[in-house]
Amino acid sequence: MCRIAGLVSNRLHIDQIKTIVNAMCNALQHGGPDDEGIYADEKAGLSFGHRRLSIIDLSKNGHQPMADTEQKIWLTFNGEIYNYPDLKKELLILGARFKSDTDTEVIIQAYLYWGVACFAKLRGMFAFALYDTVKGAVYLVRDTTGIKPLYYFINEGQLAFASEIKAFKASGLNNNIDERWPVWLLAFGNIPEPYTTLKDTLNLPKGHYLCWNKNGTYAINKYAGPDPEHFITDVAVACQGIREHLQKAVTRQLIADAPIGVFLSGGVDSSLITLLAKSQLQHLRTVSIFFDEKKYDERPYQDVILNEIKGNNYKHLVKQQDFEKFFPQIMSSMDMPTTDGINSWFISKYAHDAGLKAVLSGIGADELFGGYPSFKRIAYLRYLKKLPALVFKGAQMFNTDSYKRFTYLQHDHPAADYLFIRGLYTPADIAGILNMDEKHVNEILFGTNNFPDLGPYDQLHAAWFETNLYMQNQLLRDTDVMSMSHGLEVRVPFLDEDFQHFTKQIHPDIRFGNNRPKKILIDSFKSILPEFVWNRPKMGFSFPLEDWMKRNKNICDETLYKGQAAKNFIREFKSGKIHWSRAFALYQIQNHV
């Protein structure tokens, strides 16, 4: 796991290009504290940069940017390829020669033998830039689930890329703010892909690669295959496949030459990953958090799992004063505004303090198996969307948010459907907060429609929303940036490509069920997962942020907020009428740099 950056330019001298890339890498040092490297090609007007977090092959052989022996291919790579041992065996049979034990070198050899077709063979989380010196082409490639970000900026015949937005700003490449970001944050609670807080700086779509030709033209192509058809209708077959594929995912994601552990919250997903990891590691290290606030404290559930394993558990009590102490660092660690990530920052800090370089996380199970309330609520849209849009126009007049959110349904747009379920503020409220015309807010949110046909309002529809709008834009992005701010790699077995592929073959009636959320997942592992852990209300990985933010002087200081609308909402938050995430979004509107 690392941080990468680069620049291709036919306008700048190579020394200028290297200076810019070096500045980008310096801004990303937190994510790659173990090593750094710069490669430059004067004729091509190109420089790649790399900051390394050593996980596989800790020797100097893993130094990047890396090339093959003939220097036909140069690569700067962020991520992990979990099936690299299998690919390496195939390549050795074909005649490839290796000088290291790294997965990085496997990517290089795979490209030499298979070309761009190799991208679809990779199983893992990755974002990389590959320079083919023979063709004079540069490829930017992102994994099929979008676990690792890869931002790019194209301007006046130049291509720049980086793992974080702050690299573009620190190097002076792009400081032009996209004025739409506050609207997105107040609606979604995040900045939805492909957009960022900077103009013309975008996130490469997952499962795609960008090919930049030496004449300055480029194209973005999809390499990921389509989702499989649903054909598994036998519950026993489904359970057996889930068991086998998840165990395989956990096993190969435990491959590391550096200390590795598991985040254990006490919920079903992290408990399951912990128990499966236990079967592979004799001495398993886990990291857990608990609170004085009893309704958020999951220690009893954590302890049940810890009694099943051997190893060290690094357990930390997080208090209000910890939140206050580290709040400035948390805010500075955010690459872009978000209403999530505080929990990821703390657990990553404690994992790093325990000496871990990598951890496994339970992200992805809720999206795959229907773990959120939206999987039931989506059915309401089936009936509400049959009503004329005029019915919903007057909903803004009501004082309660549960009624106000109906105004979203006057828009015939998938984003409006999602925001009806998960949105923070309505367009009218956003317009009032930002002193903006409501038509302009609606144009930003619903002016374009790049959504695929999502079909009927069923659980597959909800799964698409949760995977592509919530997990993609919030959980994965925040986990990546917050963990890497501590030099920690977070791996996500539930998002293993092969596990996802199998799971998506299960018929929705079995996969989601109509009773208990994630029933098929729980049933698959009832022999090892204690009932005390799964037979209880869902908590999620939650912090007492409602209480903590109400006591935070900055967030609750009405004088810091511009406009009466924002001040009124902060007043409502202090009186317990709105959720903390809405107040946190307002705070970032006032304080984002």
C-alpha positions in Angstrom: 0.0 0.0 0.0 1.4 3.3 -1.0 0.7 6.7 -2.5 1.4 7.6 -6.1 1.6 10.7 -8.3 2.8 11.7 -11.7 2.8 14.2 -14.5 3.0 14.0 -18.3 3.6 17.3 -20.0 4.8 18.5 -23.4 5.0 22.1 -22.2 7.3 21.9 -19.2 11.0 21.1 -18.9 11.8 17.8 -17.3 13.3 19.5 -14.2 10.0 21.4 -13.7 8.0 18.2 -14.1 10.2 16.5 -11.5 9.9 19.4 -9.1 6.1 19.3 -9.3 6.0 15.5 -8.9 8.3 15.7 -5.9 6.0 18.3 -4.3 3.0 16.0 -4.9 4.9 13.1 -3.3 5.9 15.2 -0.3 2.2 16.0 0.3 1.5 12.3 0.3 4.3 11.2 2.7 2.0 10.1 5.5 0.7 7.3 3.2 4.1 6.1 2.3 6.6 6.6 5.1 9.0 3.8 4.3 10.6 4.8 1.0 10.3 7.3 -1.8 11.2 7.2 -5.5 11.0 9.4 -8.6 11.3 8.2 -12.3 11.6 10.7 -15.2 11.8 10.4 -18.9 12.9 13.6 -20.6 11.9 12.6 -24.1 8.4 11.7 -23.0 8.1 14.7 -20.7 7.1 12.3 -18.0 7.7 11.7 -14.3 6.3 9.1 -11.9 6.5 9.5 -8.1 6.0 7.0 -5.3 5.7 6.9 -1.5 6.0 3.4 -0.1 4.3 1.6 2.8 6.1 -1.7 2.8 3.8 -4.7 3.2 5.1 -7.4 0.7 8.8 -8.0 0.2 10.2 -5.4 2.6 13.6 -5.4 0.9 14.9 -2.7 -1.5 13.7 -5.0 -4.3 10.3 -3.4 -3.7 11.5 0.1 -4.5 9.2 2.0 -6.9 8.7 3.3 -9.5 9.8 -0.2 -10.8 10.7 -1.4 -14.3 11.4 -4.7 -16.0 15.0 -5.6 -16.7 14.9 -4.0 -20.2 13.1 -1.0 -18.8 10.3 -1.3 -21.4 7.7 -0.8 -18.7 7.7 1.5 -15.7 5.1 1.2 -12.9 4.1 3.2 -9.8 1.6 1.2 -7.9 -0.7 1.7 -4.9 -2.4 -1.4 -3.5 -2.2 -5.1 -3.2 -2.7 -7.9 -5.7 -3.9 -10.9 -3.7 -3.6 -13.5 -6.5 -0.1 -12.5 -7.5 1.4 -15.9 -6.4 -1.0 -17.7 -8.9 -0.3 -15.2 -11.7 3.4 -15.5 -11.0 3.3 -19.2 -11.6 1.4 -18.7 -14.9 4.0 -16.2 -16.0 7.0 -18.3 -15.1 5.6 -21.1 -17.3 5.3 -18.5 -20.1 9.0 -17.6 -19.6 8.9 -14.6 -17.4 11.8 -13.9 -15.1 11.5 -12.2 -11.7 14.1 -10.4 -9.5 11.8 -9.8 -6.5 9.0 -11.3 -4.5 6.7 -8.3 -5.0 3.2 -8.2 -6.5 4.4 -5.0 -8.3 6.7 -6.9 -10.5 3.9 -9.4 -11.3 1.8 -6.5 -12.8 4.8 -5.5 -15.0 5.3 -9.0 -16.3 1.6 -9.6 -16.7 1.4 -6.5 -18.9 4.4 -7.6 -20.9 2.8 -11.0 -21.7 -0.9 -10.1 -21.8 -1.1 -6.4 -22.5 -4.2 -4.5 -21.2 -6.0 -7.8 -20.9 -3.9 -8.4 -17.7 -5.9 -5.8 -15.9 -9.0 -8.1 -15.7 -6.8 -10.9 -14.3 -5.8 -8.9 -11.2 -7.6 -9.7 -7.9 -7.1 -7.0 -5.2 -7.3 -3.4 -4.4 -5.2 -1.2 -6.6 -4.6 2.1 -8.4 -1.5 2.3 -10.6 0.1 4.2 -13.5 2.0 2.2 -16.1 4.3 3.7 -18.8 4.9 1.6 -21.9 8.1 3.1 -23.3 7.7 1.2 -26.6 4.2 2.5 -27.4 4.8 5.8 -25.6 1.5 5.3 -23.8 0.6 5.9 -20.1 -2.1 3.8 -18.5 -4.0 4.8 -15.3 -5.8 1.7 -13.9 -8.2 1.4 -11.0 -9.6 -1.8 -9.3 -13.0 -3.1 -10.1 -14.6 -2.0 -6.8 -12.9 1.3 -6.5 -11.3 0.5 -3.1 -8.3 2.6 -4.0 -8.8 6.2 -5.4 -7.0 7.5 -8.5 -7.5 11.2 -9.3 -6.5 12.7 -12.6 -6.4 16.3 -14.0 -6.1 17.0 -17.7 -5.3 20.5 -18.8 -3.7 22.0 -21.9 -2.1 18.8 -23.1 -1.0 17.7 -19.6 -2.0 14.7 -17.6 -1.5 14.7 -13.8 -2.6 12.0 -11.4 -2.4 11.3 -7.6 -3.8 9.3 -4.8 -5.2 12.3 -3.0 -6.6 15.7 -3.9 -4.1 17.5 -1.6 -1.3 16.6 -4.0 -2.7 18.7 -6.8 -3.0 21.7 -4.4 0.4 21.3 -2.7 2.2 21.2 -6.1 0.3 24.2 -7.5 -1.1 22.1 -10.4 -4.7 22.9 -9.6 -6.1 25.2 -6.9 -9.3 26.0 -8.7 -12.2 25.1 -6.5 -15.3 23.5 -7.9 -18.0 25.7 -6.4 -20.5 22.9 -6.6 -19.0 20.8 -3.8 -20.9 22.5 -0.9 -24.2 21.5 -2.6 -23.1 17.9 -3.0 -21.9 17.7 0.6 -25.1 19.1 2.0 -27.2 16.7 0.0 -25.1 13.5 0.0 -22.8 13.9 3.0 -19.9 13.5 0.7 -18.5 14.5 -2.7 -19.9 11.9 -5.2 -17.6 10.3 -7.8 -16.3 11.3 -10.2 -16.3 14.8 -8.8 -13.9 16.4 -6.3 -13.5 19.7 -4.7 -11.3 20.9 -7.6 -12.4 21.8 -11.0 -11.6 19.3 -13.8 -10.0 16.9 -11.2 -11.9 13.6 -11.4 -11.7 10.2 -9.9 -11.1 7.5 -12.5 -14.2 5.2 -12.6 -13.7 1.8 -10.9 -13.0 -1.1 -13.3 -11.7 1.3 -15.9 -8.3 2.4 -17.4 -7.3 5.7 -18.9 -4.9 5.4 -21.9 -2.9 8.6 -22.6 -1.2 8.5 -26.0 2.1 10.3 -26.8 0.2 12.8 -29.1 -1.8 14.0 -26.1 -5.1 12.2 -26.9 -6.7 9.8 -24.4 -9.5 7.4 -23.9 -11.1 5.8 -20.9 -12.1 2.2 -21.3 -13.8 -0.4 -19.1 -11.9 -3.6 -18.4 -14.2 -5.1 -15.7 -16.8 -7.6 -16.9 -20.5 -7.4 -16.4 -22.2 -8.7 -13.2 -23.2 -12.3 -13.5 -26.8 -13.5 -14.0 -28.7 -14.7 -10.9 -29.0 -18.4 -11.1 -28.2 -20.0 -7.7 -31.6 -20.9 -6.1 -30.4 -23.6 -3.8 -29.8 -22.3 -0.3 -27.3 -25.1 0.6 -25.3 -24.3 -2.6 -25.4 -20.6 -1.8 -24.2 -21.2 1.8 -21.4 -23.5 0.8 -20.2 -21.1 -1.8 -20.2 -18.2 0.6 -18.2 -20.1 3.1 -15.6 -21.3 0.6 -15.2 -17.9 -1.2 -15.0 -15.8 1.9 -12.5 -18.1 3.6 -10.4 -17.9 0.4 -10.7 -14.1 0.4 -9.6 -13.9 4.1 -6.7 -16.3 3.5 -5.2 -14.5 0.6 -5.7 -11.1 2.2 -3.7 -12.2 5.2 -0.5 -12.5 3.0 2.0 -10.0 4.3 5.6 -9.6 5.3 4.7 -6.9 7.8 2.5 -7.1 11.0 -1.2 -7.6 10.1 -4.3 -7.7 12.3 -8.1 -7.3 12.2 -10.5 -4.5 13.2 -12.9 -6.1 15.7 -15.9 -3.9 16.5 -18.1 -6.7 17.8 -20.6 -6.7 14.9 -21.4 -9.6 12.7 -19.0 -8.7 9.9 -15.9 -7.9 11.8 -16.5 -10.9 14.1 -16.8 -13.2 11.1 -13.6 -11.9 9.5 -11.8 -12.3 12.9 -12.9 -15.9 13.3 -11.9 -16.8 9.7 -8.5 -15.2 10.2 -8.1 -17.1 13.4 -8.0 -20.4 11.4 -5.0 -19.0 9.4 -3.0 -17.3 12.1 -2.0 -18.9 15.4 -1.4 -15.6 17.0 -4.0 -13.1 15.8 -3.8 -9.4 16.6 -7.1 -7.5 16.9 -7.9 -3.8 17.5 -11.1 -2.7 19.2 -12.7 0.5 20.6 -15.1 1.0 23.4 -16.9 3.9 25.1 -18.2 5.0 28.5 -21.5 5.7 26.8 -23.3 2.4 27.3 -25.5 2.4 24.2 -22.4 2.5 22.0 -20.3 0.1 24.0 -19.8 -3.3 22.2 -17.4 -4.8 24.7 -19.6 -7.8 25.6 -19.8 -8.8 21.9 -16.1 -8.2 21.4 -15.2 -10.3 24.4 -17.3 -13.3 23.1 -15.2 -13.4 20.0 -11.9 -12.8 21.8 -12.7 -15.8 23.9 -12.6 -17.9 20.7 -9.1 -16.8 19.5 -5.5 -16.6 20.7 -3.6 -13.4 20.3 -3.4 -9.8 21.4 -6.3 -7.5 21.5 -5.5 -3.8 21.6 -8.6 -2.3 23.2 -9.0 1.5 23.6 -11.4 3.6 25.5 -12.3 6.7 23.4 -13.7 9.7 25.4 -14.9 13.2 24.7 -11.5 14.6 25.5 -9.9 12.4 22.9 -12.3 13.7 20.3 -11.5 17.3 21.4 -7.7 16.6 21.4 -7.5 15.0 18.0 -10.3 16.9 16.2 -7.9 19.3 14.4 -5.8 16.3 13.2 -8.9 14.5 12.0 -10.0 17.5 10.0 -6.6 18.0 8.4 -6.4 14.3 7.5 -9.6 14.6 5.4 -8.7 14.9 1.8 -12.2 16.1 1.0 -15.2 17.1 3.1 -17.3 14.2 4.4 -19.7 13.4 7.2 -17.9 10.1 8.0 -14.4 9.0 8.8 -13.9 10.0 12.4 -14.4 6.4 13.5 -11.9 5.2 10.9 -9.3 7.8 12.0 -9.4 6.6 15.6 -9.3 2.8 14.9 -6.5 3.4 12.4 -4.5 5.4 14.9 -4.7 2.7 17.5 -3.8 0.0 15.0 -0.7 2.0 14.0 0.2 2.6 17.6 0.0 -1.2 18.1 2.7 -1.7 15.4 0.4 -3.0 12.7 1.0 -2.2 9.1 -2.2 -3.8 7.7 -5.6 -4.8 9.0 -8.7 -6.6 7.7 -12.1 -4.8 7.9 -15.7 -5.9 7.5 -16.7 -3.2 5.0 -18.9 -4.5 2.2 -21.1 -7.1 3.8 -24.1 -4.8 4.4 -24.1 -3.8 0.8 -23.9 -7.3 -0.5 -26.4 -8.9 1.8 -29.0 -6.2 2.6 -27.8 -5.0 6.0 -29.2 -1.5 5.8 -32.8 -0.2 6.4 -32.8 1.1 2.8 -33.3 -2.5 1.6 -36.8 -2.4 3.1 -37.5 1.3 2.5 -36.8 1.0 -1.2 -40.2 -0.7 -1.5 -42.0 2.6 -0.6 -40.6 4.2 -3.7 -42.5 1.6 -5.8 -45.7 3.2 -4.8 -44.7 6.8 -4.2 -43.3 7.2 -7.7 -46.7 6.4 -9.1 -48.0 9.7 -7.7 -47.7 12.9 -9.7 -44.7 15.1 -8.9 -47.0 18.0 -7.9 -48.0 16.0 -4.8 -44.5 16.4 -3.4 -43.9 20.0 -4.2 -45.5 21.3 -1.0 -43.7 19.0 1.4 -41.0 21.7 2.0 -43.7 23.7 3.9 -43.6 21.1 6.7 -41.2 21.6 9.6 -40.1 18.0 10.0 -37.4 16.5 7.9 -39.3 13.2 7.4 -41.9 15.2 5.4 -39.4 17.6 3.8 -37.5 14.8 2.1 -40.6 14.0 0.0 -39.7 17.1 -2.1 -36.9 15.0 -3.6 -39.6 12.9 -5.3 -40.8 15.7 -7.6 -37.5 15.0 -9.5 -37.5 12.0 -11.9 -33.9 11.1 -11.2 -32.1 8.2 -9.5 -30.1 10.6 -7.3 -33.4 12.1 -6.1 -34.6 8.6 -5.2 -31.4 7.9 -3.3 -31.5 11.3 -1.5 -35.1 10.6 -0.4 -33.7 7.6 1.5 -30.3 9.0 2.6 -30.2 12.7 1.9 -29.1 15.3 4.5 -30.8 18.5 3.4 -33.5 19.2 0.8 -32.7 21.4 -2.2 -34.7 24.3 -0.7 -32.7 24.1 2.6 -29.4 23.9 0.7 -30.4 27.0 -1.3 -31.1 28.8 1.9 -27.9 27.8 3.6 -25.7 28.7 0.6 -27.7 31.8 -0.4 -28.2 30.2 -3.8 -31.2 29.9 -6.2 -33.0 26.6 -5.7 -33.1 26.0 -9.5 -29.3 26.1 -9.5 -29.1 23.6 -6.7 -31.4 21.3 -8.6 -29.3 21.7 -11.7 -26.2 20.7 -9.8 -27.9 17.7 -8.3 -30.1 16.5 -11.1 -28.9 18.3 -14.3 -27.2 15.3 -15.7 -28.0 11.6 -15.5 -25.1 9.2 -15.9 -26.9 6.4 -14.0 -27.5 3.0 -15.5 -31.0 1.6 -15.8 -31.5 0.4 -12.2 -34.7 -1.5 -12.9 -37.6 -1.9 -10.4 -37.5 -0.6 -6.9 -36.3 -3.8 -5.3 -33.4 -4.9 -3.2 -31.0 -5.1 -6.1 -31.9 -1.4 -6.7 -31.1 -0.7 -3.0 -27.8 -2.7 -3.3 -26.7 -0.5 -6.2 -27.5 2.7 -4.3 -25.6 1.5 -1.2 -22.6 0.1 -3.1 -22.1 2.9 -5.6 -23.3 6.0 -3.8 -22.8 5.3 -0.1 -20.0 2.7 0.2 -18.1 4.0 -2.8 -18.2 7.7 -2.0 -18.1 7.6 1.8 -17.0 4.4 3.4 -14.2 3.4 1.1 -12.9 6.8 0.5 -12.9 7.8 4.1 -11.4 4.5 5.2 -8.6 4.9 2.6 -7.7 8.5 3.5 -8.0 8.1 7.3 -6.1 4.9 7.5 -3.3 6.1 5.2 -3.0 9.3 7.3 -1.5 6.9 9.9 0.5 4.8 7.4 -1.9 1.9 7.7 -3.4 -0.4 5.0 -7.0 -1.6 5.4 -8.0 -4.7 3.5 -11.6 -5.6 2.8 -12.3 -9.4 2.2 -16.0 -9.0 1.6 -15.1 -6.9 -1.5 -12.8 -9.7 -2.9 -13.6 -9.9 -6.6 -14.3 -13.6 -6.6 -16.4 -13.5 -3.5 -18.5 -10.7 -5.0 -18.8 -12.6 -8.2 -20.2 -15.6 -6.5 -22.5 -13.6 -4.2 -24.0 -11.8 -7.1 -24.9 -15.1 -8.7 -27.2 -15.9 -5.7 -30.9 -15.2 -6.5 -32.0 -12.0 -4.7 -34.8 -13.8 -2.9 -32.1 -15.9 -1.1 -29.3 -13.3 -1.0 -31.4 -10.7 0.7 -34.2 -12.6 2.2 -37.3 -11.1 3.8 -36.7 -11.6 7.5 -33.4 -10.9 9.2 -30.8 -8.7 7.4 -27.8 -10.7 6.1 -29.6 -13.9 7.0 -27.9 -16.0 4.3 -24.4 -14.7 5.5 -25.2 -15.6 9.1 -26.7 -19.0 8.2 -23.5 -19.8 6.2 -21.4 -19.4 9.4 -23.7 -20.4 12.2 -21.3 -23.2 13.1 -18.7 -20.6 14.2 -20.5 -17.3 14.7 -22.0 -17.1 18.3 -25.7 -16.3 18.4 -25.0 -13.6 21.1 -23.2 -11.7 18.3 -25.7 -12.0 15.5 -29.1 -12.2 17.3 -29.2 -8.5 18.3 -30.1 -5.1 16.8 -27.6 -3.7 14.3 -25.4 -1.0 15.7 -22.8 -0.3 13.0 -19.4 1.0 13.9 -20.8 4.0 15.7 -19.3 6.7 18.0 -21.2 8.9 20.5 -20.7 11.8 18.1 -24.2 13.3 18.8 -23.1 14.0 22.4 -19.5 14.9 21.6 -20.3 17.4 18.9 -22.9 19.1 21.1 -20.1 19.8 23.6 -17.7 20.9 20.9 -17.3 24.7 21.1 -16.4 25.1 17.5 -19.2 23.1 15.9 -21.8 24.6 18.2 -20.6 28.2 17.9 -23.4 29.9 15.9 -21.2 32.9 15.3 -18.9 30.8 13.0 -21.7 30.2 10.6 -22.7 32.5 7.7 -26.4 33.2 7.2 -29.4 32.8 9.3 -30.4 29.4 7.8 -27.1 27.8 8.9 -27.4 29.4 12.4 -30.9 28.1 12.7 -29.9 24.5 11.8 -27.0 24.6 14.4 -29.5 25.8 17.0 -31.8 22.8 16.1 -28.8 20.5 16.4 -28.0 21.8 19.9 -31.7 21.2 20.9 -31.6 17.6 19.6 -33.8 18.1 16.6 -31.4 17.1 13.8 -28.7 14.5 13.4 -25.0 15.2 14.1 -24.0 14.5 10.5 -26.0 17.5 9.3 -24.3 19.8 11.8 -20.9 18.4 10.8 -21.6 19.1 7.1 -22.5 22.7 8.0 -19.3 23.0 10.0 -17.2 21.9 7.0 -18.9 24.3 4.7 -17.6 27.1 6.9 -14.1 25.6 7.5 -12.9 23.7 4.5 -9.6 25.0 3.1 
